[in-house]
């Protein structure tokens, strides 16, 4: 696999990820915008509206018919939070021309379809259509409510909200239900215009062959726009250590309590220096060999689950666990004890080597799908050095135990969030 980055226009890059393992071609538009409370909901909804209709395909039945003519080509839309920025993604996947029954330019047609969706949406009088908007708003609200219903996700979101309550990073990635309800056809149109004019844009192609003339067509489209104030997504602010640990306790009608702990880290950013945070987090609370799983969950039976994850761009580490009400204090104390063990370097060679092997195996799975490859590069658009999954896996061989200890020493408890049952049920 080879990767080539090309400058297309002002703040617009094209990346060709050559990979001949697949019989399909995937093209994605990736738009990066500041993560701001006032615009997050409009931005988040935009990719989903853009992939349901356009001026050329004014309703989903016509669009779906076109996709079926392209041998079942797939459109995808997503919104992610990456550092202090919002990533809006619109993509299409289509089989390569070679595998069509009759000689057809399937990839070129799919590219044209994607361009029409992004640059020629279905709008009337500078507003998206009421019917299309309400349909996607309803889906977005259902998604937000589903995350509230899933208490593990809800508790993790509440921790982030409390840790960053004075920061835009604490806002949910799709906004709140109130934010979504406030979206209008006019506000969404303004978000679309702003996206095209100011978002840093990365167009990625994962295929064995680069579609002829695609980047030139994109250059022509952007040449018609007055691009200014292009988003600089390299400036993500790290998580500041807390002067005092903040503890939040909520009670709900839940059978199982949730204990979520947030930590700041002195290791952060998008360079090689942040790699030890990934390994340290895995030793602490990754696979079945980790300190949290083997001790807090298995040996001491304090949690139904207990795992750690990190966001290297923010220097953020979190631990989330499912805990019975009577075990909250014991579980919190033991989680911190296991972190101290890692800080002292008292983890075993088996744990260290298992973590390296597991992470390398996980990195090697990215090449199993085009969507995974596409996601890998889009979420690393602002790394100083764009590493492939294989290249990052190779760098893990140079991580030492001292790297892990030094990284762990910079991890400080910031916020504790507890979601407890209204009534504590005694064990029989």
C-alpha angles and dihedrals in degrees: 000000000000131000127209124185119203130186108233104172142328104323092350122111132179123213123195111198104192112209125154097189094095136063092215139068122227122199121184135183110211117193120190119200135166112274101241127165093226095055106027097095096047091047093047093052095046101080091051094051092045092055096053102059145347141187090276094042102034097180137030094251091061091044092048090050089054091050091050090052086056090060093266099314112190128229119202133186131187144161123211138177110232113178109309091336141083120235116205114191131192118175144167129204122197136167116260118261092247091069097051117111092230127029103276137157094232096156093049091049091049090051091051090049092052092048091051091051094050101039104026109043124170103267134153122201093348094308136100114245117274094228095051092044096050092049093055093041089056091052092048092051091049089053092050091049091048090056090051090051091051098073096196090059092040093053092048091049091049091052091053090046091054096042092052101028091135093043134072089235088074092065115099111259092245097035126242129301088256090053092051093048089054094058114112132186089254095050091049091050090053089050090053092050091047091049093054093044103042112016119106100240130207119185110198128195121192109189146107090253131033111241107250115253096356097126090044091054090050091049089054092051094050092044087070091059130081098233114196142149091026113201114258102207095179092086105080113156116230123236110270117226114252118248086214130015110254118215122195123187125190130175127213141158094276130138094211126041123227125221115191123177127192125203134187119224132207087214113077145130139071101288135093090271089074095057094088089059089062092052094042091051091051094050089048099047114348124100131002089284092060125111095245096047099042096041114022095036106028109027099032099028092215096137140036087217132357125181142152132221135176140209104210095192090061099033088238127150123183135187119200126186143168110233139175112241095249092054101053096100094043093047094049092049093048094047089056090046091055089050089053089052090055090047090054091049092241095137116114129253087243091058092047095047093042090053094051091048093046093049092048091050090050092050091051091058092066089082091060093084138025091226091058092049091048092049092048094059097037092055090050099046092127102043112128088233118027104224125193117228088255092052092050090048089054091052090057088071089068096053111109134201088251089057089056094047094048091048093048091051089061093054112103130181110250111166138004120203121192124190106190134184116257089233125034110225116213119228115247 
